[in-house]
Amino acid sequence: MYTNNNLLTLKATNPKSMNPVTSAVAFYGNRTIGTDSFRLLEVSAPGEAHEPTVIYSNQLKSFKPEKKVTQFTLEDITTALKTVSHYVYYPDVDQVLAEKTDEEYSTIKVNATLFGELLVTMGKMAKNGIVEIKIPTKCKTNPIHIYANSHEHYQSENQTAHGLMMRTNKQ
């Protein structure tokens, strides 16, 4: 079974790509995965694991479950779409998803909507949408700092942006 949350993986794909891996969502029964090679999104599903069925994102976008439907099956999707690429090779993403044991991670919780809006807004002024994120590791209540730089050649002065994002202590 899948839910609308499993369709969120569409956002991590590149429908214009010629590569089936980066222009499709893989349905594994117990999860869905989408990637555009720069980002990857995995969403768990309440089902049994099986070999992936790969559905191109431009096809999958036309699948619209009824608003009252909270769960649907892979059959529901394939029946609605009529043509699905079942036999596309999908790489072993578990190796990519695994956290490195020799790496130190700083875990924080933030409001995704507010953080996303701040990143997108600041990315508009930065070349190639690049921002720098600094996460304090010693004090878990200090804010995250985000920096963007315009680096525009036609301007006499470079413009910079500095954003702060407070962490949340909510679950």
NUBAKOL-547917 format. One record per atom (N, C-alpha, C, O): x, y, z; residue in three letters. Coordinates in steps of 0.05 Angstrom, whole numbers, plus 5000, padded with zeros to 4 digits. Example, Ala and Ser with C-alpha at 12.3 -4.5 7.8 and 13.67 -1.06 7.14 Angstrom:
NUBAKOL-547917
526448865156ala/524649105156ala/526449345156ala/528549345169ala/525749555142ser/527349795143ser/525850015157ser/526850235161ser/
***
This chain:
NUBAKOL-547917
501749765000met/500050005000met/501850255000met/503950255012met/500850454987tyr/502250714986tyr/500250934994tyr/497850894993tyr/501351165001thr/499751395008thr/500651634991thr/502551604975thr/499251854993asn/500052094978asn/502852184985asn/504252304969asn/503752115009asn/506552185017asn/508552054999asn/510752164994asn/507951814989asn/509751674972asn/510051814945asn/512051774931asn/508051964937leu/508252114912leu/509952364915leu/510652494894leu/510752434939leu/512452674943leu/515252624931leu/516652814925leu/515952374926thr/518552314914thr/518752424885thr/520952444875thr/516552484873leu/516552614847leu/518152874847leu/519452934827leu/518053024869lys/519453274871lys/522453244869lys/523853444863lys/523553014875ala/526452974875ala/527352864848ala/529752804845ala/525652834828thr/526352724802thr/526752954782thr/525853174786thr/527952884759asn/528253074737asn/526752954713asn/527952794698asn/524253044708pro/522752924686pro/523852974658pro/523152844639pro/525753164656lys/526953224630lys/529353054624lys/530453064602lys/530252904644ser/532652734640ser/532052504622ser/529852394622ser/534052414608met/533852174591met/534451924606met/533951704597met/535651954630asn/536351734647asn/533951634662asn/532751794677asn/533051384659pro/530651294673pro/530851314704pro/528851344717pro/533251284715val/533651294744val/532951574754val/531751604775val/533851784740thr/533452054750thr/530852184740thr/530152394749thr/529452044723ser/526852154713ser/524551974721ser/522451984708ser/524851824742ala/522751634750ala/522751594780ala/524551674795ala/520551474790val/520351394818val/520351094819val/518950964803val/521750984838ala/521950694841ala/520050614864ala/520350724887ala/518250434860phe/516350334880phe/517350064889phe/517349864873phe/518150044914tyr/519349794925tyr/517349634942tyr/518149434954tyr/514949724945gly/513049584963gly/513049704991gly/510949775002gly/515449725002asn/515749825030asn/516850115030asn/517350235051asn/517350225005arg/518350505003arg/518150594974arg/517950424956arg/518350854970thr/518750964943thr/521251134944thr/521851254964thr/522551154921ile/525051304919ile/525051464893ile/524351364872ile/525751724895gly/526151894872gly/528852034875gly/529552114897gly/530252074853thr/532752214853thr/533152364827thr/532252274806thr/534652584828asp/535552724803asp/538552724802asp/539752874786asp/539852564818ser/542752524821ser/544052724840ser/546252684849ser/542752954845phe/543853144865phe/542353114891phe/543453194912phe/540053014891arg/538452974915arg/536952714912arg/536452614890arg/536152604935leu/534752344935leu/532652354957leu/533252454979leu/530352264952leu/528252254972leu/527051974974leu/526251854954leu/527151864998glu/526051595003glu/523751635022glu/524051765043glu/521351525016val/519051535034val/518151255039val/517651105020val/517951185065ser/517150915072ser/514150865065ser/512651055062ser/513450615062ala/510750535055ala/509950295072ala/511650125078ala/507450275079pro/506550045096pro/506049795078pro/503749715075pro/508149675068gly/507749445050gly/510149255052gly/512049305067gly/510049045036glu/512148845035glu/514148925013glu/513349014992glu/516648885019ala/518748954999ala/518648764975ala/518048524978ala/519248874952his/519448724927his/521348864908his/522249094915his/522048744886glu/523748874866glu/522349134857glu/519949134856glu/523949344851pro/522649594844pro/521049594818pro/521949474798pro/518849724818thr/517349794794thr/517950084789thr/517350254807thr/519050144766val/519850424761val/517850554742val/517150454721val/516850784751ile/514850934736ile/515951204730ile/516751354748ile/516051284704tyr/517051544697tyr/515351764709tyr/512951744710tyr/516751974718ser/515352184733ser/513352334715ser/511252414726ser/513852364689asn/511952494673asn/509352334670asn/507152454666asn/509552064672gln/507151904673gln/505751914700gln/503351944702gln/507451904721leu/506351884748leu/504952144756leu/503052134773leu/505752364745lys/504352624751lys/501452614743lys/499852764755lys/500752454724ser/497952444716ser/496252264734ser/493752254731ser/497552114752phe/496051954771phe/495052124793phe/496552234809phe/492452154795lys/491152314816lys/489152144831lys/486952114822lys/489952044855pro/487951894870pro/485752074880pro/486152314884pro/483351954884glu/481152114894glu/481852234921glu/483352114936glu/480752464926lys/481352604951lys/480652434976lys/482052454996lys/478652274974lys/477752104997lys/479651865001lys/479651745022lys/481151794980val/482851554981val/485451624996val/486851814987val/485951485017thr/488351545033thr/490551335027thr/492951395032thr/489851105017gln/491850905009gln/491050784982gln/488750764975gln/493150704967phe/492750584941phe/494950384936phe/497050394950phe/494550214917thr/496550004911thr/497950074885thr/497250254871thr/500049924880leu/501549954855leu/499749884831leu/499950004810leu/497949694835glu/496049624814glu/494149854808glu/493549904785glu/493350004829asp/491650244824asp/493050434806asp/491850554788asp/495650474811ile/497250664795ile/497550564766ile/496950704747ile/498450304763thr/498950204737thr/496350174720thr/496450214696thr/494150124733thr/491650104719thr/490850384709thr/489850404686thr/491150584725ala/490450854717ala/492250964695ala/491451114678ala/494850884696leu/496750984676leu/496850824651leu/497650924630leu/496150574652lys/496050384629lys/498850304619lys/499250064612lys/500850484617thr/503450404608thr/505550474630thr/505750704639thr/506950264638val/508950304660val/511450144653val/511249924642val/513750254658ser/516250124653ser/517049954678ser/518250064696ser/516449704677his/516949524700his/519849434702his/520849384724his/521249424680tyr/523849284680tyr/526249474676tyr/528149394662tyr/526149704686val/528349884685val/530249824708val/529249794731val/532849804703tyr/534749754725tyr/534849994743tyr/535050224734tyr/534649954769tyr/534850164789tyr/537150094807tyr/537349874817tyr/539050284812pro/541450224828pro/540850154857pro/538650194867pro/542850044870asp/542649974898asp/542950224915asp/545150304922asp/540650354921val/540650604935val/541250574964val/541850774978val/541150334975asp/541750295003asp/544650365010asp/545150465032asp/546450324991gln/549250404995gln/549450714996gln/551050815012gln/547850854980val/547951144980val/546651255006val/547551455017val/544451135014leu/542951225037leu/544351175064leu/543651305084leu/546150985065ala/547350905090ala/549051135101ala/550651255087ala/548651195127glu/550351395140glu/553151275145glu/553351045153glu/555151425140lys/557951335144lys/558551305173lys/558051495189lys/559651085181thr/560151035210thr/562551195220thr/562751255244thr/564351275202asp/566651435210asp/566151735208asp/568051895212asp/563651815202glu/562952095199glu/561352195224glu/559752045235glu/561852435233glu/560352555255glu/558152725243glu/558552895226glu/555752675253tyr/553352825243tyr/552253005265tyr/552352935289tyr/551353235257ser/549953415275ser/547053405269ser/546253475246ser/545353315287thr/542553285282thr/541053525293thr/541353595317thr/539353635277ile/537653865285ile/534853825275ile/534453675257ile/532953965287lys/530253965278lys/529454255271lys/529854435288lys/528254295248val/527354555240val/524654525227val/523754315219val/523154755225asn/520654765210asn/521354755181asn/522554935170asn/520654545167ala/521454495139ala/520354715120ala/521754805102ala/517954805125thr/516755005107thr/518255275110thr/519055395090thr/518755355135leu/520155615139leu/523055595129leu/524055785117leu/524355375135phe/527155335126phe/527355325096phe/529055455084phe/525455185084gly/525455165054gly/525055435041gly/526355505022gly/523155595052glu/522555855041glu/525056035043glu/525756185025glu/526356025066leu/528756185070leu/530956105051leu/532256275039leu/531355845047leu/533455755029leu/532855825000leu/534555924985leu/530355794992val/529555864964val/529856164960val/530856254939val/528956324979thr/529156614976thr/532056704974thr/532756864957thr/533656604992met/536556684991met/537956574967met/539756704956met/537156344958gly/538356224934gly/537856384909gly/539356364889gly/535656544908lys/535056704885lys/537156924880lys/537457014857lys/538457014901met/540457224897met/543257114892met/545057254883met/543656854898ala/546256734896ala/546656604869ala/544756494858ala/549056614859lys/549656484834lys/549156184836lys/550056054855lys/547756074817asn/547055794817asn/545455704841asn/545255464846asn/544255894855gly/542555824878gly/544055714902gly/542855584919gly/546655764904ile/548255644925ile/548255814950ile/548656054949ile/547655684972val/547855814999val/549655645016val/550155415011val/550755775037glu/552455645056glu/550955615082glu/549755815091glu/550955385094ile/549555335119ile/551555265141ile/553155085137ile/551355405163lys/553055345186lys/551255255209lys/549455405217lys/551855015220ile/550254905241ile/552054885266ile/553954735266ile/551355035287pro/552955015312pro/552654735324pro/550454635326pro/554854625333thr/554754355343thr/554954345374thr/554054145386thr/556054545386lys/556354535416lys/553754605430lys/553054465449lys/552454825422cys/550054905436cys/547654845418cys/547354965397cys/545954665427lys/543654575411lys/541354775408lys/539454725394lys/541655005422thr/539455205420thr/540255445403thr/538555615397thr/542755465394asn/543655675377asn/542455645349asn/542155425340asn/541955865335pro/540655845309pro/542655755287pro/545055765291pro/541555665265ile/542955585241ile/543555855226ile/541756015224ile/545855885215his/546556115199his/546656035170his/547855835163his/545356195153ile/545356145124ile/546456395111ile/545756625117ile/548256355091tyr/549556585077tyr/549156545047tyr/549356325037tyr/548656775033ala/548556775004ala/550157014994ala/550457215008ala/551256984971asn/552957194959asn/552257224930asn/552057034915asn/551757474921ser/550757524894ser/552957484873ser/552357384851ser/555457554878his/557657524859his/556957614831his/557857494811his/555357834828glu/554557934802glu/556758114791glu/557758284805glu/557558064766his/559758224754his/558858504746his/560458684745his/556258534740tyr/555358804731tyr/554858994754tyr/554459234749tyr/554858904779gln/554459074802gln/557159174812gln/559159034811gln/557159424821ser/559659534832ser/560359404859ser/562759384866ser/558359324873glu/558859194899glu/557458924900glu/555158894890glu/558758734912asn/557558464916asn/555458484938asn/555958614959asn/553158364934gln/551158364955gln/551258104970gln/551757894958gln/550858114996thr/550757875012thr/548157855028thr/546858065032thr/547457625035ala/545057575052ala/545857395075ala/547457205071ala/544757445098his/545357285122his/542657215134his/541157395143his/541956965136gly/539456875147gly/539956715172gly/541956585175gly/537956715190leu/538056555214leu/535556375214leu/533356465206leu/535856135224met/533655955227met/533855825255met/535855695261met/531755875270met/531755755297met/531055455295met/529555375278met/532255305312arg/531655025314arg/529054995329arg/528255175344arg/527854765326thr/525354715341thr/525854485361thr/527454305356thr/524454495383asn/524654275402asn/522154095402asn/521853925419asn/520454145382lys/517953985379lys/518653725366lys/520553715350lys/517053525371gln/517453265359gln/516453255331gln/516553055317gln/
***
